Amino acid sequence: MLSTSRFFVLLVLLILVPAVGVAQTETKPQPLPVKSHTDEVSFKTFDGYDLFGKLTLPDTPGRHAILIYVQCAEGMTVDMKRRGGKNGTFNYFDLYREKLPEMNVGFFSYEGRGIQMGPDLPRYEKIDWDIYNTSSLENKVRDVIAAIEIVRKQKGVDASQIFLIGASEGTLLAAEVASRVPKQVKGLLLYGVLTSNMRENFKYIVTDGSYVAYLGYFDIDKDGRISREEFEKDRSGFRKRSLTNIDFKIFDKDNDGFFTVEDRRALSSVLVQAADTENWEILNAWLKSAAAVATPKGWFQDHFAHKPISDFLSQLKQPIGFFQGAQDISVPIAGVRNLEERAKKEGKKNFEFYYFDDLDHSLNIGFYFYNGKLPAGHVAIFDFLKRHVKK
């Protein structure tokens, strides 16, 4: 039986990989944003809970296409305020509120069940756990449908031009929503795509995905493995910041002089076995200690029993853009490539795939809030939307 203390050490030392800091850089003056306005929109879930959203529309005549941002695993506030950026904090959804009106497109975000904006770090949110724990995948899907319905009724909205954007778990939700109400969804924009059931994806997170991050920190010669010399040289300073007094031999499981992906898999064997045997105690302990975000009760059980995204994508005829970074430590790029191969065999010409060698799970969007420059992944996302919005 794995002791609590030993399990926690395993998680902290060998699984957790803190986010890389983003250096602030000087930028050229940006053009003034296109004029727009944002209205608050209240609506209810099918089971009677209050939800709150914000609808941003360009100040131009006529009806507008709308991009709705779908909730993800941890629940999101209506602004997604975070620490960082040029001014110390930033609202993630301001990116869309600023950029989409330039394309004559509107944007809608909404709070997840039981999630509200709050003053507390690190996520500026407050959670009503009784409500939040009703955030099953099924209920989240129905909440997106409720959001679509309320948005379609708003003045200035073209109800035939509703697009959904989702990241990570949100890609699964967006695809399922589109399969249920296909006539109400014009297209999907999916990044950090969850291509497999969470049972298999979790194994990636704690093995190969974790190793991708370590390669970024230590693999100086880019040979796909980490030598003791590279580890001790610590070019990124990651060892100094997070692995103080941790010897290389802890990572070199087979004592061959290198920390390899096979070592990483061996170090995570307890967690892989927990996924295979549905050991909820260990899996939920990992969520609490290592996931760094709040997830509703029964999250693993819910995901393990759910259909994969391919079951929903196969039904869709709308344009769908897939945007995937090779440095994604949360979902494997191989899964998206497999989707592409399958789509080609099935002749699904409504799928478009975009890959980015140097981008991560968020497509490195954090850089935008420091230097005002969109990374290539989000440039591609906005270009895709622009091409598929009715002129």
Secondary structure, DSSP 4 states (H G I P E B T S, - for coil): ---HHHHHHHIIIII--PPPP------PPPPPPPPEEEEEEEEE-TTS-EEEEEEEEESSSS-EEEEEEPP-TT---SS-EEE-STTSEEETTHHHHHHGGGGTEEEEEEPPTTEEE-S-TTTTEEE-HHHHTT--HHHHHHHHHHHHHHHHTSTTEEEEEEEEEEEEHHHHHHHHHHHHSGGG--EEEEEEE--S-HHHHHHHIIIIIHHHHHHHHH-TT-SSSEEHHHHHH-TTSHHHHH-TT--GGGT-TT-SSEE-HHHHHHHTHHHHHHHHHT-HHHHHHHHHHHS-S---TTHHHHHHTSPPHHHHHTT--S-EEEEEETT-SSS-HHHHHHHHHHHHHHT-TTEEEEEETT--TTTTGGGHHHHS---HHHHHHHHHHHHHS--
